[in-house]
Each structure stands twice: as C-alpha cells, then as structure tokens.
Amino acid sequence: MAYNFGSLVFTPVVKALQEKYGSRRQYARMENSGAQRGDRLGPQETDYIAEQDSFYISTIGSTGWPYVQHRGGPKGFLKVIDDHTVAFADFSGNRQYVSTGNLMTDNRAALILVDYPRQARLKILGRVEVFEGDKAKDWLPKLTDPTYKAHVERAYVITVEALDWNCPQHIVRRYTEEQIRHVLEPIERRLQDLEAENAELRRKLADHQK
C-alpha cells in the first residue's frame, strides 16, 4: 500500500499544532493534491542517494526510546534496489548492536540523508529486514564495495513506505575533503604552471646576467 509522508507522521496532535501555528491548510492542500511523495523512489531520489556517503537512521527500542545512529561509507553505499527498496551493508563498529536489536522488536525505521553542499535532505520511512549469515549471502555481493576496507556483519534491506524532501532552510553548507580537493584542483594546477613559468623566467634572467 502506498502512503504519503503526512499520512504516517501527521498525527492528530501534529495536525492540531499545525492548525494552531497556521500551517495546517498548506499541508492539507499538499496531501490532497498528492504533492507529498508516496512510497516510490524515482530518478531524482535514486541519483541523490547514489551521491551520498552518509545518513542517519532512527529506530525504536522495546523501552520506547528512539535511537539515532550515523551510518557512513563509500559514496553510494546505500543502494537503491528498486523503486521501493533500499539496502546497505552493515559495517562492524563499536559492537553495541542497538539499531539491530531495536529492529528485532520493531522493524520500523526513519532515515534522513543530508547533502550539505546542495542544502538538500531526503527523509525515508520504511520497514527493515536484517539478514545475517547464510541469509545474507545473496545480498552482500550487491552491497559491498571491494575497495572499501571494512568488515561487513549483515545486510539491512528497507522497504520504503513513505518519503519526503525536506525544507532546505538552516542547512549550513559543509564540504568533504574530496569535494574541496575537486574545487581546488584547477587552482593547484594553475599554481604549478605559474611556479614552473616563474622558475623558467628566473633561469633566463640568470643566464642574461652572466
């Protein structure tokens, strides 16, 4: 069943707050018009996810407390399997297993992927299946990057139930080392050319003064 994002997160209390602060009419209009995305990953989402090297995932434990964890890896380590499924290899970390344990009692999760340079963020709600051992053998070849040196413990496969592009306000631009290096590369090449040219001019001047 396809949901729009608001149908899952806009509870009666949330709607009352939207009414109180003047945004309910706007969101009701979006819900009725279908402007809020359903559960399908289109080309825009697929391309966006392929460019990300990190995201945050939230789960709920049996105590009722939410838990948010950062996941990072090589660019595109979160894979779009089809238009309603994403998956990733779970790398070995501090071995607390909070997210994995939470998903054994409640398989719902929320993901948020933030692109700081472009000031964009994508939110995904879904249900997670965790595959380990023999059950993961069909998944891991699809999800692992042989050039990334990390031990893979299991596979997370997420069926998308709703997604939404969030407002870009208040996202402070930040850049990775790779992004900065890419921007500086032509400047560094130009600097090397100028240094070589300067050295050649100094050599000619020294020859002229002999």
Backbone as a chain_set.jsonl record, in Angstrom:
{"seq": "MAYNFGSLVFTPVVKALQEKYGSRRQYARMENSGAQRGDRLGPQETDYIAEQDSFYISTIGSTGWPYVQHRGGPKGFLKVIDDHTVAFADFSGNRQYVSTGNLMTDNRAALILVDYPRQARLKILGRVEVFEGDKAKDWLPKLTDPTYKAHVERAYVITVEALDWNCPQHIVRRYTEEQIRHVLEPIERRLQDLEAENAELRRKLADHQK", "coords": {"N": [[0.848, -1.203, 0.0], [0.569, 2.204, -0.864], [1.72, 5.067, 0.77], [1.42, 8.55, 1.631], [3.815, 10.829, 2.956], [2.806, 12.47, 4.988], [0.54, 11.071, 5.919], [1.577, 9.189, 7.61], [3.067, 10.542, 9.534], [1.759, 12.845, 10.354], [0.062, 13.033, 12.904], [-3.033, 13.249, 14.883], [-2.407, 15.062, 16.985], [-0.182, 16.387, 15.923], [-1.383, 17.571, 13.694], [-3.124, 19.291, 15.004], [-1.317, 21.073, 16.134], [-0.239, 22.163, 13.8], [-2.503, 23.469, 12.885], [-2.825, 25.32, 14.931], [-0.532, 26.909, 14.645], [-0.716, 27.838, 12.078], [-0.045, 26.405, 9.71], [-1.514, 24.271, 8.823], [-3.435, 24.333, 6.737], [-1.876, 24.585, 4.452], [-0.438, 22.124, 4.44], [-2.529, 20.287, 4.345], [-3.529, 20.869, 1.837], [-1.369, 20.028, 0.259], [-1.355, 17.273, 0.849], [-3.86, 16.458, -0.159], [-3.579, 17.041, -2.826], [-1.684, 15.307, -3.629], [0.901, 16.127, -3.636], [2.809, 15.572, -1.742], [5.252, 13.071, -1.599], [4.815, 9.579, -2.412], [5.477, 6.198, -1.876], [7.426, 5.554, -3.66], [10.599, 5.396, -5.167], [11.953, 7.608, -7.303], [13.732, 8.727, -10.305], [15.008, 11.098, -9.396], [15.354, 10.689, -6.619], [16.871, 8.333, -6.694], [19.26, 9.118, -7.997], [20.14, 11.021, -6.166], [20.537, 9.525, -3.783], [22.606, 7.861, -4.629], [24.766, 9.561, -4.57], [25.41, 10.021, -1.953], [27.398, 9.716, 1.017], [26.84, 9.184, 3.6], [24.335, 8.791, 6.183], [21.577, 9.194, 8.506], [19.992, 7.002, 10.766], [17.046, 6.123, 12.419], [15.707, 4.216, 15.046], [13.405, 2.339, 17.16], [13.456, 1.28, 20.466], [12.581, -1.478, 22.716], [12.06, -0.261, 25.085], [10.757, 1.974, 24.382], [12.17, 4.2, 23.757], [13.564, 6.355, 21.274], [16.294, 5.84, 18.994], [19.084, 7.171, 17.447], [21.361, 6.754, 14.845], [24.446, 7.301, 13.166], [25.385, 6.423, 9.897], [28.007, 5.612, 7.758], [30.073, 5.474, 4.777], [31.567, 4.397, 1.645], [30.852, 6.526, -1.177], [27.536, 6.184, -2.234], [26.996, 3.847, -0.86], [24.605, 3.2, 0.313], [22.23, 1.506, -1.309], [19.973, 1.728, -4.039], [17.673, -0.616, -4.672], [15.3, -1.235, -6.023], [12.312, 0.525, -7.067], [11.05, 0.735, -4.638], [12.707, -0.129, -2.63], [15.578, 0.063, -0.586], [18.969, -0.663, 0.401], [21.725, -1.63, 2.512], [25.127, -2.497, 3.4], [25.985, -3.543, 6.597], [28.472, -2.315, 8.434], [31.074, -3.394, 10.634], [31.234, -1.971, 13.866], [31.181, -0.259, 16.897], [30.127, -2.368, 18.21], [27.794, -2.387, 19.773], [25.218, -2.911, 18.885], [22.692, -1.708, 18.942], [20.83, -0.559, 17.09], [20.323, -2.805, 15.444], [19.293, -4.608, 17.35], [17.016, -3.184, 18.205], [15.469, -3.319, 15.896], [14.648, -5.901, 15.898], [12.471, -6.031, 17.521], [10.83, -4.023, 16.656], [10.294, -3.239, 13.483], [10.31, -0.855, 12.141], [11.811, 2.065, 10.697], [13.42, 5.255, 10.383], [15.023, 7.247, 8.001], [17.356, 9.829, 7.289], [18.856, 11.716, 4.833], [21.341, 13.935, 4.252], [22.49, 16.4, 2.121], [24.946, 18.465, 2.349], [26.477, 20.465, 0.834], [24.664, 21.051, -1.267], [22.502, 21.794, 0.149], [20.245, 20.103, 0.749], [17.809, 17.631, 1.723], [16.654, 14.358, 2.231], [14.01, 12.417, 3.406], [13.185, 9.21, 4.586], [10.835, 6.732, 5.318], [10.528, 3.445, 6.482], [10.331, -0.198, 6.506], [12.413, -2.602, 7.982], [14.376, -5.38, 7.077], [16.683, -7.585, 8.467], [19.504, -9.298, 7.487], [21.6, -12.004, 8.136], [24.561, -14.109, 8.161], [24.061, -17.136, 6.367], [21.674, -16.276, 5.273], [22.255, -13.796, 4.357], [23.865, -14.081, 2.179], [23.098, -13.789, -0.502], [22.65, -11.128, -0.666], [24.932, -9.637, 0.108], [26.992, -9.541, -1.976], [25.821, -7.673, -3.673], [25.908, -5.381, -2.202], [28.39, -4.762, -1.133], [31.531, -3.057, -1.347], [34.478, -3.778, -2.825], [36.745, -2.211, -2.68], [36.56, -0.802, -0.385], [37.7, -0.923, 2.795], [36.365, -2.62, 5.131], [34.767, -4.561, 7.64], [32.002, -6.513, 6.977], [29.033, -7.162, 8.625], [26.318, -7.772, 8.358], [23.294, -7.493, 6.363], [21.15, -4.796, 5.703], [17.917, -4.424, 4.64], [15.561, -2.345, 3.314], [12.211, -1.703, 3.03], [10.535, 0.772, 1.461], [8.146, 2.897, 2.791], [7.231, 5.486, 2.824], [8.269, 8.719, 1.68], [9.973, 11.903, 1.668], [10.936, 15.117, 0.576], [12.757, 17.382, 2.39], [12.513, 20.719, 3.763], [14.996, 23.075, 2.742], [15.934, 24.992, 4.468], [18.157, 26.368, 6.888], [20.182, 24.49, 6.643], [23.483, 24.279, 6.967], [26.117, 24.907, 4.784], [28.528, 22.444, 4.175], [31.605, 20.818, 3.365], [33.156, 17.904, 2.028], [36.446, 16.428, 2.275], [37.128, 15.367, -0.226], [35.429, 16.825, -1.936], [36.378, 19.436, -1.551], [38.979, 19.128, -2.485], [38.455, 18.614, -5.156], [37.426, 21.082, -6.022], [39.643, 22.698, -5.622], [41.5, 21.652, -7.324], [41.902, 22.674, -10.1], [42.98, 25.174, -9.417], [45.305, 24.468, -8.056], [46.692, 23.228, -10.152], [47.048, 25.438, -11.822], [48.656, 26.993, -10.18], [50.957, 25.391, -10.069], [51.74, 25.56, -12.745], [52.335, 28.31, -12.906], [54.424, 28.462, -11.073], [56.328, 26.894, -12.389], [56.653, 28.435, -14.689], [57.64, 30.778, -13.533], [60.054, 29.828, -12.506], [61.385, 29.239, -14.882], [61.607, 31.806, -15.99], [63.29, 32.983, -14.086], [65.566, 31.475, -14.523], [66.232, 32.22, -17.147], [66.726, 34.936, -16.71], [68.933, 34.791, -15.034], [70.778, 33.637, -16.818], [70.976, 35.69, -18.639], [72.213, 37.669, -17.141], [74.756, 36.76, -16.839]], "CA": [[0.0, 0.0, 0.0], [1.343, 3.437, -0.934], [1.36, 6.122, 1.711], [2.218, 9.749, 1.538], [4.562, 11.021, 4.189], [1.954, 13.075, 6.004], [-0.397, 10.118, 6.492], [2.271, 8.425, 8.644], [3.683, 11.358, 10.594], [0.86, 13.909, 10.812], [-0.918, 12.5, 13.855], [-3.988, 14.286, 15.288], [-1.736, 16.094, 17.782], [0.633, 17.18, 14.992], [-2.292, 18.399, 12.898], [-3.621, 20.359, 15.88], [-0.253, 22.073, 16.238], [-0.188, 22.858, 12.511], [-3.648, 24.377, 12.887], [-2.55, 26.389, 15.894], [0.524, 27.809, 14.173], [-1.039, 28.396, 10.764], [0.473, 25.689, 8.544], [-2.327, 23.101, 8.513], [-4.086, 24.459, 5.44], [-0.849, 24.311, 3.431], [-0.132, 20.699, 4.386], [-3.729, 19.589, 3.892], [-3.587, 21.065, 0.393], [-0.343, 19.156, -0.317], [-1.794, 15.884, 0.979], [-4.998, 16.217, -1.042], [-3.162, 17.16, -4.222], [-0.672, 14.289, -3.921], [2.211, 16.764, -3.769], [3.75, 14.842, -0.904], [5.606, 11.847, -2.285], [4.335, 8.323, -1.873], [6.488, 5.258, -1.425], [8.235, 5.157, -4.799], [11.843, 6.107, -5.424], [12.072, 7.957, -8.706], [15.092, 9.059, -10.749], [15.602, 12.139, -8.546], [15.791, 10.065, -5.363], [17.922, 7.364, -7.0], [20.5, 9.859, -8.252], [20.537, 11.678, -4.923], [21.047, 8.51, -2.861], [23.881, 7.364, -5.157], [25.816, 10.544, -4.307], [25.595, 10.232, -0.517], [28.343, 8.842, 1.715], [26.405, 9.001, 4.987], [22.956, 9.124, 6.515], [21.211, 8.897, 9.891], [18.875, 6.066, 10.857], [16.405, 6.132, 13.731], [14.904, 3.044, 15.378], [12.739, 2.447, 18.459], [13.709, 0.117, 21.286], [11.454, -2.008, 23.481], [11.776, 0.676, 26.175], [10.006, 3.1, 23.833], [13.067, 5.311, 23.437], [14.146, 6.358, 19.931], [17.763, 5.792, 18.936], [19.556, 7.67, 16.158], [22.74, 6.35, 14.586], [25.05, 7.719, 11.902], [25.994, 5.379, 9.078], [28.844, 6.187, 6.71], [30.802, 4.528, 3.942], [31.892, 4.984, 0.339], [29.719, 7.165, -1.843], [26.593, 5.257, -2.824], [26.915, 2.561, -0.158], [23.173, 2.916, 0.411], [21.88, 1.136, -2.683], [18.583, 1.627, -4.471], [17.49, -1.93, -5.294], [14.224, -0.979, -6.977], [11.659, 1.793, -6.755], [10.503, 0.761, -3.278], [13.635, -0.819, -1.731], [16.976, 0.455, -0.452], [19.678, -1.62, 1.243], [23.133, -1.311, 2.738], [25.927, -3.423, 4.189], [26.22, -3.059, 7.957], [29.88, -2.481, 8.769], [31.388, -3.583, 12.047], [31.518, -0.707, 14.543], [31.524, -0.376, 18.318], [29.574, -3.644, 18.673], [26.688, -2.238, 20.718], [24.092, -3.574, 18.23], [21.432, -1.11, 19.39], [19.891, -0.477, 15.964], [19.939, -4.161, 15.05], [18.428, -5.133, 18.398], [15.728, -2.486, 18.151], [14.702, -3.778, 14.733], [14.098, -7.231, 16.173], [11.183, -5.878, 18.208], [10.03, -3.062, 15.889], [11.079, -3.154, 12.245], [10.182, 0.462, 11.504], [12.979, 2.944, 10.79], [13.407, 6.517, 9.637], [16.337, 7.66, 7.514], [17.477, 11.172, 6.721], [20.085, 11.872, 4.061], [21.574, 15.368, 4.102], [23.547, 16.846, 1.21], [25.257, 19.794, 2.889], [26.81, 21.473, -0.182], [23.483, 21.439, -2.05], [21.455, 22.164, 1.111], [19.079, 19.264, 0.461], [17.677, 16.473, 2.606], [15.614, 13.396, 1.872], [13.573, 11.593, 4.533], [12.597, 7.94, 4.165], [10.268, 5.856, 6.343], [10.433, 2.107, 5.927], [10.423, -1.374, 7.377], [13.738, -3.166, 7.756], [14.725, -6.78, 7.3], [18.114, -7.747, 8.732], [19.947, -10.614, 7.026], [22.922, -12.375, 8.616], [24.998, -15.461, 7.836], [23.646, -17.68, 5.077], [20.559, -15.495, 4.75], [22.782, -12.56, 3.76], [24.835, -14.37, 1.11], [22.636, -13.265, -1.786], [22.612, -9.669, -0.598], [26.224, -8.973, 0.32], [27.689, -9.161, -3.219], [25.185, -6.488, -4.251], [26.016, -4.228, -1.31], [29.753, -4.492, -0.671], [32.498, -2.413, -2.244], [35.752, -4.427, -2.518], [37.797, -1.222, -2.448], [36.357, -0.187, 0.932], [38.202, -1.873, 3.774], [35.528, -2.698, 6.332], [34.174, -5.879, 7.856], [30.551, -6.466, 6.853], [28.42, -8.111, 9.549], [24.96, -8.155, 7.963], [22.662, -6.629, 5.36], [19.883, -4.147, 6.036], [17.082, -4.221, 3.457], [14.491, -1.463, 3.778], [11.078, -1.47, 2.148], [10.137, 2.169, 1.643], [6.7, 3.114, 2.936], [6.949, 6.895, 2.502], [9.462, 9.557, 1.59], [9.657, 13.326, 1.554], [12.052, 16.065, 0.503], [12.585, 18.345, 3.465], [12.852, 22.119, 3.515], [16.445, 23.28, 2.818], [16.309, 26.062, 5.405], [19.029, 26.147, 8.048], [21.262, 23.533, 6.389], [24.737, 25.006, 6.776], [26.943, 24.227, 3.783], [29.783, 21.831, 4.595], [32.201, 20.121, 2.236], [34.08, 16.839, 2.356], [37.812, 16.606, 1.764], [37.104, 15.084, -1.661], [34.784, 17.941, -2.629], [37.291, 20.58, -1.51], [40.095, 18.819, -3.374], [37.97, 18.76, -6.531], [37.321, 22.514, -6.312], [40.981, 23.298, -5.615], [42.385, 21.01, -8.307], [42.371, 23.578, -11.171], [43.804, 26.226, -8.83], [46.612, 23.885, -7.792], [47.367, 23.055, -11.445], [47.459, 26.757, -12.284], [49.772, 27.392, -9.329], [52.131, 24.646, -10.518], [52.153, 26.141, -14.023], [52.951, 29.604, -12.627], [55.721, 28.22, -10.428], [57.249, 26.443, -13.435], [56.936, 29.61, -15.533], [58.49, 31.672, -12.754], [61.394, 29.233, -12.443], [61.991, 29.408, -16.198], [61.973, 33.223, -16.126], [64.472, 33.219, -13.242], [66.713, 30.858, -15.184], [66.611, 33.073, -18.287], [67.315, 36.168, -16.183], [70.274, 34.476, -14.543], [71.632, 33.453, -17.991], [71.174, 37.012, -19.244], [73.098, 38.464, -16.295], [76.124, 36.214, -16.823]], "C": [[0.878, 1.245, 0.0], [0.81, 4.46, 0.067], [2.014, 7.415, 1.246], [2.787, 10.015, 2.924], [3.666, 11.537, 5.312], [1.017, 12.085, 6.664], [0.238, 9.291, 7.602], [2.761, 9.285, 9.803], [2.772, 12.474, 11.116], [-0.26, 13.3, 11.66], [-1.931, 13.594, 14.21], [-3.344, 15.405, 16.112], [-0.9, 16.99, 16.888], [-0.255, 18.098, 14.168], [-2.86, 19.555, 13.728], [-2.577, 21.455, 16.033], [-0.116, 22.855, 14.93], [-1.336, 23.859, 12.4], [-3.377, 25.581, 13.775], [-1.566, 27.412, 15.348], [0.392, 28.201, 12.706], [-0.535, 27.65, 9.555], [-0.421, 24.542, 8.092], [-2.953, 23.17, 7.124], [-3.12, 24.121, 4.316], [-0.595, 22.812, 3.304], [-1.338, 19.875, 3.957], [-3.86, 19.686, 2.375], [-2.587, 20.139, -0.313], [-0.775, 17.694, -0.276], [-2.898, 15.571, -0.025], [-4.612, 16.251, -2.515], [-2.173, 16.08, -4.625], [0.709, 14.869, -4.066], [3.256, 16.112, -2.863], [3.984, 13.478, -1.517], [4.996, 10.624, -1.615], [5.491, 7.446, -1.428], [7.436, 4.861, -2.536], [9.473, 6.04, -4.954], [11.958, 6.349, -6.921], [13.51, 8.267, -9.075], [15.77, 10.111, -9.872], [16.145, 11.544, -7.255], [16.95, 9.097, -5.612], [19.259, 8.047, -7.215], [21.036, 10.494, -6.974], [21.177, 10.67, -3.967], [22.415, 8.006, -3.311], [25.043, 8.296, -4.859], [26.165, 10.668, -2.827], [26.578, 9.231, 0.072], [28.004, 8.689, 3.196], [24.915, 9.298, 5.105], [22.747, 8.815, 7.99], [19.988, 7.992, 9.875], [18.354, 6.049, 12.289], [15.556, 4.875, 13.886], [14.3, 3.254, 16.762], [12.962, 1.152, 19.232], [12.478, -0.323, 22.068], [11.129, -1.155, 24.698], [10.937, 1.856, 25.712], [10.876, 4.287, 23.461], [13.555, 5.214, 21.995], [15.664, 6.366, 20.023], [18.189, 6.2, 17.535], [21.028, 7.301, 16.001], [23.187, 6.87, 13.226], [25.612, 6.498, 11.196], [26.78, 6.053, 7.957], [29.577, 5.107, 5.948], [31.188, 5.192, 2.636], [30.641, 5.572, -0.307], [28.835, 6.107, -2.501], [26.483, 3.929, -2.105], [25.473, 2.198, 0.212], [22.664, 2.715, -1.014], [20.371, 1.189, -2.911], [18.445, 0.315, -5.236], [16.39, -1.882, -6.344], [13.464, 0.238, -6.479], [10.975, 1.823, -5.387], [11.427, 0.082, -2.264], [15.014, -0.175, -1.76], [17.645, -0.539, 0.495], [21.114, -1.156, 1.431], [23.808, -2.403, 3.557], [26.206, -2.782, 5.542], [27.659, -3.367, 8.346], [30.064, -2.651, 10.272], [31.775, -2.246, 12.669], [31.895, -0.937, 15.99], [30.859, -1.571, 19.004], [28.549, -3.484, 19.804], [25.416, -2.898, 20.201], [22.732, -3.011, 18.661], [20.417, -1.061, 18.244], [19.398, -1.857, 15.56], [19.0, -4.783, 16.079], [17.061, -4.488, 18.394], [14.847, -3.031, 17.034], [14.14, -5.176, 14.92], [12.755, -7.165, 16.888], [10.268, -4.885, 17.503], [10.8, -2.78, 14.608], [10.959, -1.818, 11.527], [11.452, 1.294, 11.719], [12.73, 4.207, 9.989], [14.834, 6.852, 9.248], [16.263, 9.12, 7.084], [18.853, 11.286, 6.083], [20.254, 13.359, 3.758], [22.736, 15.603, 3.137], [23.875, 18.283, 1.592], [25.651, 20.808, 1.813], [25.596, 21.969, -0.954], [22.31, 21.86, -1.169], [20.145, 21.429, 0.795], [19.027, 18.126, 1.468], [16.459, 15.659, 2.199], [15.299, 12.541, 3.09], [12.878, 10.349, 3.991], [12.067, 7.213, 5.4], [10.126, 4.462, 5.741], [10.489, 1.022, 6.977], [11.66, -2.166, 6.976], [13.749, -4.666, 8.005], [16.238, -6.861, 7.459], [18.502, -9.174, 8.363], [21.376, -10.855, 7.498], [23.267, -13.784, 8.137], [24.565, -15.906, 6.456], [22.523, -16.873, 4.448], [21.034, -14.216, 4.046], [23.601, -12.814, 2.501], [24.399, -13.853, -0.257], [22.676, -11.74, -1.828], [24.01, -9.046, -0.605], [26.993, -8.663, -0.964], [27.116, -7.908, -3.865], [25.522, -5.219, -3.474], [27.437, -3.862, -0.924], [30.605, -3.88, -1.776], [33.87, -2.999, -1.914], [36.887, -3.454, -2.24], [37.685, -0.566, -1.072], [36.681, -1.214, 2.004], [37.386, -1.801, 5.062], [34.961, -4.104, 6.426], [32.655, -5.742, 7.836], [29.947, -7.55, 7.739], [27.062, -8.618, 9.079], [24.461, -7.193, 6.884], [21.358, -6.083, 5.914], [19.134, -3.913, 4.734], [15.81, -3.505, 3.899], [13.425, -1.313, 2.699], [10.512, -0.084, 2.447], [8.617, 2.267, 1.729], [6.304, 4.555, 2.657], [8.266, 7.638, 2.423], [9.049, 11.0, 1.367], [10.951, 14.11, 1.437], [11.792, 17.169, 1.509], [13.021, 19.741, 3.046], [14.361, 22.336, 3.667], [16.884, 24.352, 3.814], [17.228, 25.543, 6.508], [20.017, 24.998, 7.862], [22.519, 24.337, 6.079], [25.609, 24.234, 5.795], [28.238, 23.718, 4.413], [30.292, 20.987, 3.43], [33.155, 19.041, 2.72], [35.469, 17.168, 1.794], [37.854, 16.386, 0.254], [36.501, 16.24, -2.447], [35.682, 19.17, -2.657], [38.452, 20.364, -2.468], [39.683, 19.007, -4.831], [37.896, 20.229, -6.935], [38.711, 23.144, -6.458], [41.892, 22.763, -6.715], [42.815, 21.942, -9.441], [43.242, 24.717, -10.644], [45.214, 25.704, -8.561], [47.393, 23.678, -9.085], [47.878, 24.388, -11.968], [48.658, 27.262, -11.487], [51.052, 26.682, -9.753], [52.662, 25.202, -11.837], [52.868, 27.471, -13.796], [54.318, 29.438, -11.967], [56.761, 27.765, -11.456], [57.647, 27.6, -14.346], [57.877, 30.578, -14.83], [59.925, 31.144, -12.683], [62.116, 29.403, -13.774], [62.417, 30.855, -16.424], [63.205, 33.551, -15.292], [65.716, 32.629, -13.89], [67.185, 31.723, -16.347], [67.265, 34.364, -17.82], [68.729, 35.915, -15.698], [71.239, 34.287, -15.724], [71.961, 34.806, -18.625], [72.189, 37.858, -18.458], [74.532, 37.937, -16.252], [77.035, 37.024, -17.751]], "O": [[1.828, 1.334, 0.778], [-0.396, 4.676, 0.181], [3.032, 7.392, 0.554], [2.301, 9.492, 3.927], [3.766, 11.084, 6.453], [0.715, 12.226, 7.849], [-0.471, 8.747, 8.449], [2.86, 8.805, 10.933], [2.998, 12.991, 12.21], [-1.376, 13.087, 11.186], [-1.711, 14.756, 13.871], [-3.7, 16.572, 15.951], [-0.895, 18.209, 17.058], [0.075, 19.267, 13.964], [-3.052, 20.659, 13.219], [-2.918, 22.637, 16.058], [0.098, 24.067, 14.949], [-1.159, 24.963, 11.882], [-3.669, 26.718, 13.406], [-1.725, 28.616, 15.548], [1.293, 28.83, 12.15], [-0.581, 28.194, 8.452], [-0.129, 23.898, 7.085], [-2.993, 22.166, 6.413], [-3.488, 23.457, 3.347], [-0.542, 22.283, 2.194], [-1.181, 18.864, 3.273], [-4.248, 18.726, 1.71], [-2.903, 19.542, -1.342], [-0.586, 16.959, -1.245], [-2.868, 14.524, -0.671], [-5.227, 15.584, -3.347], [-1.85, 15.935, -5.803], [1.611, 14.196, -4.564], [4.444, 16.104, -3.183], [3.037, 12.798, -1.911], [4.7, 10.629, -0.42], [6.376, 7.889, -0.696], [8.192, 3.904, -2.371], [9.396, 7.266, -4.881], [12.05, 5.407, -7.707], [14.413, 8.093, -8.257], [16.974, 10.029, -9.629], [17.262, 11.856, -6.842], [17.9, 9.048, -4.83], [20.278, 7.609, -6.68], [22.243, 10.501, -6.733], [22.241, 10.934, -3.407], [23.288, 7.752, -2.48], [26.196, 7.866, -4.89], [27.125, 11.356, -2.482], [26.601, 8.061, -0.309], [28.789, 8.129, 3.96], [24.32, 9.958, 4.253], [23.621, 8.248, 8.646], [19.068, 8.183, 9.08], [19.127, 5.97, 13.245], [14.792, 4.509, 12.993], [14.631, 4.216, 17.455], [12.693, 0.062, 18.727], [11.46, 0.369, 22.083], [10.057, -1.295, 25.286], [10.46, 2.646, 26.526], [10.383, 5.272, 22.911], [13.92, 4.133, 21.533], [16.24, 6.839, 21.003], [17.712, 5.639, 16.548], [21.835, 7.51, 16.907], [22.419, 6.881, 12.263], [26.24, 5.642, 11.82], [26.274, 6.955, 7.29], [29.691, 3.971, 6.407], [31.144, 6.417, 2.525], [29.519, 5.16, -0.013], [29.322, 5.245, -3.233], [25.94, 2.973, -2.658], [25.157, 1.024, 0.401], [22.67, 3.644, -1.822], [19.592, 0.742, -2.069], [19.023, 0.149, -6.311], [16.543, -2.433, -7.434], [13.924, 0.917, -5.562], [10.383, 2.837, -5.018], [10.992, -0.251, -1.162], [15.555, 0.099, -2.831], [16.972, -1.184, 1.299], [21.651, -0.396, 0.625], [23.159, -3.135, 4.304], [26.611, -1.622, 5.62], [28.024, -4.522, 8.561], [29.298, -2.113, 11.071], [32.541, -1.479, 12.086], [32.807, -1.708, 16.29], [31.002, -1.768, 20.211], [28.449, -4.34, 20.683], [24.616, -3.396, 20.993], [21.746, -3.744, 18.737], [19.271, -1.477, 18.413], [18.201, -2.061, 15.357], [18.013, -5.419, 15.71], [16.05, -5.171, 18.562], [13.637, -3.185, 17.2], [13.249, -5.592, 14.179], [11.987, -8.127, 16.866], [9.058, -4.898, 17.726], [11.853, -2.145, 14.648], [11.461, -1.67, 10.413], [12.08, 1.235, 12.776], [11.938, 4.224, 9.046], [15.748, 6.752, 10.066], [15.239, 9.584, 6.582], [19.874, 10.994, 6.706], [19.415, 13.965, 3.09], [23.828, 15.066, 3.322], [23.164, 19.211, 1.204], [25.184, 21.945, 1.879], [25.496, 23.156, -1.266], [21.253, 22.238, -1.672], [19.095, 22.042, 0.603], [20.053, 17.703, 2.001], [15.398, 16.192, 1.874], [16.202, 12.004, 3.732], [12.082, 10.427, 3.055], [12.767, 7.094, 6.405], [9.654, 4.317, 4.613], [10.668, 1.282, 8.167], [11.923, -2.377, 5.792], [13.21, -5.157, 8.997], [16.984, -6.273, 6.675], [17.913, -10.136, 8.854], [22.256, -10.019, 7.29], [22.386, -14.555, 7.757], [24.682, -15.156, 5.488], [22.428, -16.793, 3.223], [20.306, -13.63, 3.244], [23.993, -11.866, 1.821], [25.244, -13.515, -1.086], [22.728, -11.141, -2.902], [24.231, -8.03, -1.263], [27.607, -7.598, -1.043], [27.838, -7.164, -4.529], [25.436, -4.115, -4.012], [27.672, -2.758, -0.432], [30.421, -4.152, -2.963], [34.389, -2.748, -0.826], [37.887, -3.83, -1.629], [38.596, 0.14, -0.64], [36.019, -2.247, 2.109], [37.686, -1.016, 5.962], [34.709, -4.753, 5.411], [32.088, -4.949, 8.588], [30.305, -8.722, 7.622], [26.69, -9.756, 9.363], [25.126, -6.214, 6.545], [20.566, -6.81, 6.513], [19.658, -3.272, 3.822], [15.073, -3.999, 4.752], [13.706, -0.853, 1.592], [10.065, 0.187, 3.562], [7.898, 1.783, 0.854], [5.159, 4.82, 2.291], [9.258, 7.233, 3.029], [7.932, 11.287, 0.936], [11.937, 13.811, 2.11], [10.743, 17.813, 1.488], [13.792, 19.916, 2.102], [14.955, 21.836, 4.622], [18.081, 24.59, 3.982], [17.078, 24.42, 6.988], [20.636, 24.567, 8.836], [22.601, 24.998, 5.044], [25.815, 23.032, 5.962], [28.949, 24.459, 5.093], [29.509, 20.503, 2.613], [33.876, 19.231, 3.7], [35.631, 18.058, 0.959], [38.528, 17.122, -0.467], [37.008, 16.597, -3.511], [35.747, 19.87, -3.668], [38.866, 21.283, -3.175], [40.466, 19.499, -5.644], [38.259, 20.586, -8.056], [38.926, 24.008, -7.308], [42.934, 23.351, -7.004], [44.01, 22.003, -9.732], [44.144, 25.179, -11.344], [46.199, 26.403, -8.804], [48.601, 23.915, -9.131], [48.989, 24.477, -12.491], [49.565, 27.882, -12.042], [52.117, 27.299, -9.794], [53.873, 25.305, -12.034], [53.894, 27.736, -14.423], [55.253, 30.18, -12.264], [57.917, 28.184, -11.411], [58.809, 27.737, -14.728], [58.793, 31.128, -15.442], [60.885, 31.908, -12.785], [63.316, 29.679, -13.802], [63.481, 31.102, -16.992], [64.07, 34.308, -15.733], [66.796, 33.214, -13.815], [68.385, 31.94, -16.52], [68.224, 34.842, -18.426], [69.623, 36.73, -15.924], [72.389, 34.722, -15.654], [73.08, 35.033, -19.087], [72.925, 38.657, -19.036], [75.42, 38.585, -15.697], [78.222, 36.718, -17.872]]}, "num_chains": 1, "name": "protein.A"}
